[in-house]
Amino acid sequence: MLSAEKNRTLTQVGAGTPMGELLRRYWHPVAAVSEFDKNAIKPVRIVGEDLVLYKDLSGTYGLIARHCRHRAADLAYGYVEKCGLRCHYHGWVYDEGGQCIEQPFEQKFDPQGRLKKRIRTAAYPVQEKAGLLWAYLGPRPAPLLPDWEPFSWKNGFVQIVFAEVPCNWLQAQENSIDPVHFEWMHENWSLRLKGGTGPYAPAHLKIGFDEFDFGFVYKRVREGADESDPLWTTGRVCLWPNAFFLGEHFEWRVPVDDENMLSVAWSFIRVPKEAEPYEQKNIPAWTAPIRDTQTGRWITSHVINQDIVAWVGQGVIADRTKENLGASDRGISLIRKQLFKDLAAVAAGKDPKGLVRDVKANRNIELPNIGRKLYTEGMTLAQYREHPFWSRLLEDFRWHYGQPEEVRREFRRAMGLEAESSRRPADR
């Protein structure tokens, strides 16, 4: 267990807090590029700061403080210009660097722009990668935005899913290094939710953990397997500091504030060989519901929804003074120790774990990945249908509940499923 003081240290993310300053050293995904096809402005809250993300008429992205420096009007209701974001109240304009570049009425009486030159608002750099918009709120020079290998995979259908989760980021990230929960929550509990009582899933016999440059790898051996199994030889990735990499998808746990987080999933599926070459023109993004609107209960039907039930069930901020860690929690202890090491490093003016600053090294960075051969070489639709895992993804997006119908249609077209349906004889 942790002391109350250490628990606060790991969970408070506001400006000036130790963890807040640590998390600001990393790039965080805050929106999807496709969201800006219809709306040029999106309010964003991250690590306790209220901001507004916009795309101006020249195509430049900006991330600035949400309230105008004139009289605090909400810039989420502003409108974009050729350069910058204009406040709807009195027309002040801010560029992506936070500089006020126009004050229409004041400029009539102050042609030298003395007031305008003095006005600057908080502004942070934004980068576009893999259909996501990433923000960096830390000190300069900023590290490089990691170029993970999956971002360059060809012939794939990608979708981005957001979920707004009312709990602290850390209890979600601790889930990223907890292999035993797969057996009980995603398999045995799923069985019970569907009305079954058995047989239960193969039990975990052994778990292990390895550290590498970009996080930790967790490994497992279950009944019916041995140490030659890829789940032991390769394992899965707890990606530093606030993400999880399963092989074909990433999940980031973006801290909104101390009591809320944004779950961001980036999911890839290789199209069948019959559908190649395939180039995705636009990566769809959607927000997944996490509560049943009729009952008010948490949704439990899909994998990440089940994770969310575990996260929020611990309270908005888990009280780690009352926990009782066991043998299955070795990974939890590892990441807590590393976080405290990183806090010490930042306090000493050093870089924390996992930052990328070498441009040459930031090209298609490989992570441990059991399924790399499939994702890079592909298989036929018939092979998909026979596959014990991928066959299920043809029928349902198993990670999140609530996939919009239009995204489902795009997915089916990309996978050649719509064409297959059209070739079937009509029912008589």
VEXDREN-2710 file (C-alpha; in Angstrom, 1 decimal):
% VEXDREN-2710
k/r/px/py/pz
1/MET/0.0/0.0/0.0
2/LEU/1.0/3.6/-0.3
3/SER/0.8/6.4/2.3
4/ALA/-1.8/9.1/1.7
5/GLU/1.0/11.5/0.9
6/LYS/2.5/9.3/-1.8
7/ASN/-0.9/8.6/-3.2
8/ARG/-1.6/12.3/-3.6
9/THR/1.8/12.7/-5.2
10/LEU/1.0/10.1/-7.9
11/THR/-2.5/11.3/-8.6
12/GLN/-2.5/15.1/-8.5
13/VAL/-1.8/16.4/-12.0
14/GLY/-2.3/20.2/-11.9
15/ALA/0.4/22.7/-12.8
16/GLY/3.1/22.9/-10.1
17/THR/2.4/19.4/-8.7
18/PRO/5.2/16.9/-9.0
19/MET/3.1/14.5/-11.2
20/GLY/1.6/17.3/-13.2
21/GLU/5.1/18.5/-14.1
22/LEU/6.2/15.0/-15.0
23/LEU/3.2/14.3/-17.2
24/ARG/3.8/17.6/-19.0
25/ARG/7.1/16.2/-20.3
26/TYR/5.2/13.9/-22.7
27/TRP/3.0/14.4/-25.8
28/HIS/-0.7/13.5/-25.2
29/PRO/-3.4/12.8/-27.8
30/VAL/-6.2/15.2/-27.2
31/ALA/-8.4/15.0/-30.4
32/ALA/-8.8/13.4/-33.8
33/VAL/-8.0/15.1/-37.1
34/SER/-11.3/14.0/-38.5
35/GLU/-13.2/15.9/-35.8
36/PHE/-12.2/19.1/-37.5
37/ASP/-13.8/18.2/-40.8
38/LYS/-17.1/19.7/-39.4
39/ASN/-16.1/21.8/-36.4
40/ALA/-13.0/24.0/-36.4
41/ILE/-12.9/24.4/-32.6
42/LYS/-12.9/22.0/-29.7
43/PRO/-12.7/22.7/-26.0
44/VAL/-10.0/20.6/-24.3
45/ARG/-9.2/20.1/-20.6
46/ILE/-5.9/18.4/-19.9
47/VAL/-3.8/18.1/-16.7
48/GLY/-6.1/20.6/-15.1
49/GLU/-5.9/23.3/-17.7
50/ASP/-8.9/24.5/-19.7
51/LEU/-7.9/25.1/-23.3
52/VAL/-9.3/25.4/-26.8
53/LEU/-8.0/23.5/-29.8
54/TYR/-8.7/25.1/-33.2
55/LYS/-7.8/24.8/-36.9
56/ASP/-7.7/28.1/-38.6
57/LEU/-8.6/28.8/-42.2
58/SER/-5.0/28.3/-43.3
59/GLY/-5.0/24.8/-41.8
60/THR/-2.8/25.7/-38.8
61/TYR/-3.7/24.1/-35.5
62/GLY/-3.5/26.1/-32.3
63/LEU/-4.0/25.1/-28.6
64/ILE/-4.5/28.1/-26.4
65/ALA/-6.1/29.1/-23.1
66/ARG/-9.9/28.8/-23.2
67/HIS/-10.8/32.3/-22.0
68/CYS/-10.1/35.6/-23.8
69/ARG/-7.6/37.9/-22.0
70/HIS/-9.9/40.8/-22.6
71/ARG/-12.9/40.0/-20.4
72/ALA/-12.7/36.2/-20.1
73/ALA/-15.2/35.3/-22.9
74/ASP/-15.2/31.6/-23.8
75/LEU/-13.1/31.1/-26.9
76/ALA/-14.8/27.7/-27.5
77/TYR/-17.5/29.9/-29.0
78/GLY/-15.1/32.0/-31.1
79/TYR/-14.5/31.6/-34.8
80/VAL/-11.4/31.0/-36.9
81/GLU/-9.8/33.4/-39.3
82/LYS/-7.1/33.0/-41.9
83/CYS/-4.7/33.2/-39.1
84/GLY/-5.8/32.5/-35.6
85/LEU/-9.0/32.3/-33.4
86/ARG/-11.2/35.3/-33.0
87/CYS/-13.2/36.0/-29.8
88/HIS/-16.9/36.3/-30.5
89/TYR/-17.3/39.0/-27.8
90/HIS/-15.2/41.9/-29.0
91/GLY/-13.2/40.4/-31.9
92/TRP/-9.8/40.0/-30.4
93/VAL/-7.7/37.4/-32.4
94/TYR/-5.0/35.0/-31.0
95/ASP/-2.5/33.1/-33.1
96/GLU/-1.2/29.6/-32.4
97/GLY/1.6/31.1/-30.4
98/GLY/-0.8/32.8/-28.0
99/GLN/-0.1/36.3/-29.2
100/CYS/-3.0/38.7/-29.6
101/ILE/-2.7/39.8/-33.2
102/GLU/-5.8/41.9/-33.6
103/GLN/-8.0/44.2/-31.4
104/PRO/-10.4/45.9/-33.8
105/PHE/-11.8/48.7/-31.7
106/GLU/-8.7/49.4/-29.6
107/GLN/-6.5/49.7/-32.7
108/LYS/-8.5/52.8/-33.8
109/PHE/-7.3/54.6/-30.7
110/ASP/-3.9/52.8/-30.3
111/PRO/-2.5/52.6/-33.8
112/GLN/0.9/51.5/-32.4
113/GLY/-0.8/48.5/-30.9
114/ARG/0.8/49.0/-27.5
115/LEU/-2.0/47.0/-25.7
116/LYS/-2.0/44.4/-28.4
117/LYS/1.7/43.7/-28.0
118/ARG/1.3/43.2/-24.3
119/ILE/-1.4/40.6/-24.6
120/ARG/-0.4/37.0/-24.8
121/THR/-2.3/33.9/-23.6
122/ALA/-1.2/30.4/-22.7
123/ALA/-0.4/28.4/-25.9
124/TYR/1.0/25.0/-26.5
125/PRO/2.4/23.2/-29.5
126/VAL/0.2/20.8/-31.5
127/GLN/1.3/18.0/-33.9
128/GLU/-0.7/15.8/-36.2
129/LYS/0.2/12.1/-36.4
130/ALA/-1.7/8.9/-37.2
131/GLY/-5.1/10.7/-37.4
132/LEU/-4.6/12.2/-33.9
133/LEU/-3.8/15.7/-32.6
134/TRP/-1.1/15.7/-29.9
135/ALA/-0.4/18.4/-27.4
136/TYR/2.7/19.2/-25.4
137/LEU/2.4/21.3/-22.2
138/GLY/5.9/21.0/-20.8
139/PRO/9.1/23.0/-20.9
140/ARG/11.1/23.5/-24.1
141/PRO/12.7/22.1/-25.9
142/ALA/10.0/19.6/-26.4
143/PRO/10.9/15.9/-27.0
144/LEU/10.0/14.3/-30.3
145/LEU/6.5/12.9/-30.8
146/PRO/7.2/9.2/-31.0
147/ASP/6.8/7.6/-34.4
148/TRP/5.5/4.2/-33.4
149/GLU/5.8/1.5/-36.0
150/PRO/2.0/0.8/-36.3
151/PHE/1.5/4.4/-37.4
152/SER/3.1/3.5/-40.7
153/TRP/1.5/0.1/-41.4
154/LYS/-0.2/-0.1/-44.8
155/ASN/-3.5/-1.6/-46.0
156/GLY/-5.2/-1.1/-42.7
157/PHE/-8.5/0.3/-41.4
158/VAL/-7.9/2.6/-38.4
159/GLN/-10.5/4.1/-36.0
160/ILE/-10.1/6.3/-33.0
161/VAL/-12.4/6.0/-30.0
162/PHE/-12.7/8.4/-27.1
163/ALA/-14.3/7.7/-23.7
164/GLU/-14.7/10.3/-20.9
165/VAL/-14.0/8.4/-17.7
166/PRO/-14.8/9.9/-14.2
167/CYS/-11.7/8.7/-12.4
168/ASN/-8.0/9.5/-11.9
169/TRP/-5.6/8.4/-14.7
170/LEU/-3.4/6.2/-12.5
171/GLN/-5.9/3.5/-11.7
172/ALA/-6.4/3.1/-15.5
173/GLN/-2.7/2.9/-16.2
174/GLU/-2.2/0.4/-13.4
175/ASN/-4.6/-1.8/-15.3
176/SER/-2.0/-1.8/-18.2
177/ILE/0.4/-4.0/-16.2
178/ASP/-2.1/-6.4/-14.6
179/PRO/-2.1/-9.6/-16.6
180/VAL/-4.2/-11.7/-14.2
181/HIS/-7.3/-9.5/-14.6
182/PHE/-7.7/-10.8/-18.2
183/GLU/-8.5/-14.2/-16.9
184/TRP/-11.2/-13.0/-14.4
185/MET/-12.6/-9.9/-15.8
186/HIS/-12.5/-10.3/-19.6
187/GLU/-13.0/-14.1/-19.7
188/ASN/-14.7/-15.5/-16.6
189/TRP/-16.8/-12.4/-15.9
190/SER/-17.8/-12.2/-19.6
191/LEU/-18.9/-15.8/-19.4
192/ARG/-21.1/-15.0/-16.4
193/LEU/-22.5/-11.8/-18.0
194/LYS/-23.6/-14.0/-20.9
195/GLY/-25.4/-16.4/-18.5
196/GLY/-22.8/-19.1/-18.5
197/THR/-21.4/-20.7/-15.3
198/GLY/-18.4/-22.6/-16.8
199/PRO/-16.0/-23.9/-17.7
200/TYR/-13.7/-21.1/-16.5
201/ALA/-10.8/-19.8/-18.6
202/PRO/-7.3/-21.4/-18.3
203/ALA/-5.7/-20.1/-15.0
204/HIS/-2.5/-18.1/-14.9
205/LEU/0.4/-20.2/-13.6
206/LYS/3.2/-17.7/-13.9
207/ILE/3.7/-14.0/-14.7
208/GLY/6.8/-12.0/-15.4
209/PHE/7.9/-8.4/-16.1
210/ASP/10.8/-6.9/-18.1
211/GLU/11.7/-3.2/-18.4
212/PHE/12.7/-1.7/-21.7
213/ASP/13.3/1.9/-23.0
214/PHE/9.6/2.7/-23.5
215/GLY/8.0/1.0/-20.6
216/PHE/7.5/-2.5/-19.3
217/VAL/6.6/-5.9/-20.8
218/TYR/4.4/-8.2/-18.9
219/LYS/4.4/-12.0/-19.7
220/ARG/2.2/-14.9/-18.7
221/VAL/2.0/-18.7/-18.8
222/ARG/-1.5/-20.2/-18.5
223/GLU/-2.8/-23.7/-18.1
224/GLY/-2.2/-25.6/-21.4
225/ALA/0.8/-23.4/-22.4
226/ASP/4.5/-23.2/-21.5
227/GLU/7.3/-20.7/-21.8
228/SER/7.5/-21.2/-25.6
229/ASP/4.1/-19.3/-25.9
230/PRO/4.4/-15.8/-27.4
231/LEU/2.6/-14.4/-24.4
232/TRP/5.7/-15.3/-22.5
233/THR/8.5/-14.9/-25.1
234/THR/7.2/-11.6/-26.4
235/GLY/4.5/-10.4/-24.0
236/ARG/2.4/-7.2/-23.9
237/VAL/3.4/-3.6/-23.4
238/CYS/2.7/-1.2/-20.6
239/LEU/3.8/1.9/-22.6
240/TRP/5.3/4.7/-20.6
241/PRO/4.0/6.7/-18.9
242/ASN/0.2/6.4/-19.5
243/ALA/-0.5/4.0/-22.3
244/PHE/-1.0/0.3/-23.2
245/PHE/0.0/-1.4/-26.5
246/LEU/-1.8/-4.7/-27.3
247/GLY/-0.2/-5.2/-30.8
248/GLU/-2.9/-3.9/-33.1
249/HIS/-4.1/-1.0/-30.9
250/PHE/-3.0/1.6/-28.4
251/GLU/-4.8/3.0/-25.4
252/TRP/-3.8/6.2/-23.8
253/ARG/-5.1/7.3/-20.4
254/VAL/-4.9/11.1/-20.8
255/PRO/-5.3/13.0/-17.5
256/VAL/-8.0/15.6/-17.7
257/ASP/-7.7/16.6/-14.0
258/ASP/-7.3/14.8/-10.7
259/GLU/-10.7/13.1/-11.0
260/ASN/-11.2/12.6/-14.7
261/MET/-9.4/11.1/-17.6
262/LEU/-9.8/10.7/-21.4
263/SER/-9.4/7.2/-22.7
264/VAL/-8.1/7.3/-26.3
265/ALA/-8.0/4.1/-28.3
266/TRP/-6.2/3.9/-31.7
267/SER/-7.2/0.6/-33.4
268/PHE/-5.8/-1.0/-36.5
269/ILE/-7.1/-3.9/-38.5
270/ARG/-5.4/-5.1/-41.7
271/VAL/-7.7/-5.5/-44.6
272/PRO/-7.9/-9.0/-46.3
273/LYS/-5.4/-9.6/-49.1
274/GLU/-8.3/-9.5/-51.6
275/ALA/-8.9/-5.9/-50.6
276/GLU/-5.3/-4.7/-51.1
277/PRO/-4.1/-2.2/-52.0
278/TYR/-6.2/-0.2/-49.6
279/GLU/-5.6/3.4/-48.6
280/GLN/-7.7/4.9/-45.9
281/LYS/-8.6/8.5/-46.8
282/ASN/-10.0/9.5/-43.5
283/ILE/-9.6/8.0/-40.0
284/PRO/-13.0/8.1/-38.3
285/ALA/-13.3/9.1/-34.6
286/TRP/-16.2/8.5/-32.2
287/THR/-17.0/8.9/-28.5
288/ALA/-18.1/5.7/-26.8
289/PRO/-20.8/5.7/-24.2
290/ILE/-19.9/4.1/-20.8
291/ARG/-23.3/4.2/-19.0
292/ASP/-26.5/2.5/-20.0
293/THR/-28.9/5.5/-20.5
294/GLN/-31.9/3.5/-19.3
295/THR/-30.5/1.9/-16.1
296/GLY/-27.7/4.3/-15.3
297/ARG/-25.3/1.3/-14.8
298/TRP/-21.9/1.0/-16.4
299/ILE/-21.8/-0.8/-19.7
300/THR/-20.1/-4.2/-19.4
301/SER/-20.4/-5.8/-22.8
302/HIS/-17.0/-4.8/-24.3
303/VAL/-13.4/-5.1/-23.3
304/ILE/-12.5/-1.5/-22.5
305/ASN/-16.0/-1.0/-21.0
306/GLN/-15.2/-3.8/-18.6
307/ASP/-11.9/-2.1/-17.7
308/ILE/-13.7/1.1/-17.1
309/VAL/-16.0/-0.6/-14.6
310/ALA/-12.9/-1.7/-12.6
311/TRP/-11.3/1.8/-12.8
312/VAL/-14.3/3.8/-11.7
313/GLY/-15.2/1.2/-9.1
314/GLN/-12.1/2.2/-7.1
315/GLY/-13.6/5.7/-6.7
316/VAL/-12.6/8.9/-8.5
317/ILE/-9.2/8.7/-6.8
318/ALA/-8.3/5.2/-5.5
319/ASP/-7.4/5.1/-1.8
320/ARG/-4.2/3.1/-2.0
321/THR/-3.8/3.3/1.8
322/LYS/-6.4/0.6/2.1
323/GLU/-5.2/-1.9/-0.6
324/ASN/-3.6/-5.2/0.0
325/LEU/-1.2/-6.1/-2.8
326/GLY/-0.4/-9.7/-3.6
327/ALA/1.7/-11.7/-6.0
328/SER/-0.4/-10.7/-9.0
329/ASP/0.5/-7.0/-8.3
330/ARG/4.2/-7.1/-9.0
331/GLY/3.7/-5.0/-12.1
332/ILE/1.8/-2.4/-10.1
333/SER/4.7/-2.0/-7.7
334/LEU/7.2/-1.7/-10.6
335/ILE/5.4/1.2/-12.3
336/ARG/4.9/3.0/-9.0
337/LYS/8.6/2.8/-8.2
338/GLN/9.5/4.0/-11.7
339/LEU/7.1/7.0/-11.4
340/PHE/8.9/8.0/-8.2
341/LYS/12.2/7.6/-10.0
342/ASP/10.9/9.9/-12.7
343/LEU/9.6/12.4/-10.3
344/ALA/13.1/12.6/-8.7
345/ALA/14.7/12.9/-12.2
346/VAL/12.4/15.8/-13.2
347/ALA/13.1/17.6/-9.8
348/ALA/16.8/17.3/-10.6
349/GLY/16.4/18.8/-14.1
350/LYS/16.8/15.5/-15.9
351/ASP/14.6/13.7/-18.5
352/PRO/12.2/11.1/-17.2
353/LYS/11.8/7.6/-18.8
354/GLY/10.8/7.1/-22.4
355/LEU/11.4/10.5/-24.0
356/VAL/12.6/10.5/-27.6
357/ARG/15.1/13.2/-28.6
358/ASP/17.2/11.5/-31.4
359/VAL/15.7/12.3/-34.8
360/LYS/17.4/9.4/-36.4
361/ALA/16.0/7.0/-33.8
362/ASN/12.5/8.3/-34.2
363/ARG/11.5/6.3/-37.3
364/ASN/9.1/3.4/-37.1
365/ILE/10.0/2.6/-33.5
366/GLU/9.2/-1.0/-32.9
367/LEU/7.5/-2.3/-29.7
368/PRO/7.3/-5.9/-28.6
369/ASN/4.5/-7.3/-30.7
370/ILE/3.1/-10.8/-31.0
371/GLY/1.1/-10.1/-34.1
372/ARG/3.6/-8.1/-36.2
373/LYS/3.7/-10.7/-39.0
374/LEU/0.0/-10.6/-39.5
375/TYR/-0.3/-6.8/-39.3
376/THR/2.5/-6.4/-41.9
377/GLU/1.8/-9.3/-44.2
378/GLY/-1.9/-9.8/-43.9
379/MET/-4.2/-12.8/-44.6
380/THR/-7.2/-13.6/-46.8
381/LEU/-10.8/-13.1/-45.7
382/ALA/-11.2/-16.9/-45.4
383/GLN/-8.3/-17.0/-43.0
384/TYR/-9.8/-14.1/-41.0
385/ARG/-13.0/-16.2/-40.7
386/GLU/-11.1/-19.2/-39.4
387/HIS/-8.9/-17.2/-36.9
388/PRO/-9.9/-17.6/-33.3
389/PHE/-9.4/-13.9/-32.5
390/TRP/-9.8/-11.9/-35.7
391/SER/-13.0/-13.7/-36.7
392/ARG/-14.7/-12.0/-33.8
393/LEU/-13.6/-8.5/-34.9
394/LEU/-15.3/-9.0/-38.3
395/GLU/-18.7/-9.1/-36.5
396/ASP/-18.2/-6.6/-33.7
397/PHE/-15.8/-3.9/-32.5
398/ARG/-15.0/-5.8/-29.4
399/TRP/-13.0/-3.1/-27.6
400/HIS/-15.7/-0.5/-27.1
401/TYR/-19.5/-0.5/-27.1
402/GLY/-21.4/1.9/-29.3
403/GLN/-19.6/2.0/-32.7
404/PRO/-21.6/4.3/-34.9
405/GLU/-23.3/2.7/-37.9
406/GLU/-21.5/4.9/-40.4
407/VAL/-18.1/3.7/-39.0
408/ARG/-19.4/0.1/-39.1
409/ARG/-20.3/0.6/-42.8
410/GLU/-16.9/2.1/-43.6
411/PHE/-15.2/-0.9/-41.8
412/ARG/-17.3/-3.5/-43.7
413/ARG/-16.5/-1.8/-47.1
414/ALA/-12.8/-1.8/-46.3
415/MET/-12.8/-5.4/-45.3
416/GLY/-14.7/-6.5/-48.4
417/LEU/-17.7/-7.6/-46.4
418/GLU/-20.2/-5.4/-48.1
419/ALA/-19.1/-6.8/-51.5
420/GLU/-19.4/-10.3/-50.2
421/SER/-23.0/-9.6/-49.0
422/SER/-24.0/-8.2/-52.3
423/ARG/-22.9/-11.4/-54.1
424/ARG/-25.0/-13.7/-52.0
425/PRO/-28.4/-14.8/-53.5
426/ALA/-31.4/-13.0/-52.1
427/ASP/-33.4/-14.8/-49.5
428/ARG/-36.5/-16.5/-50.8
END
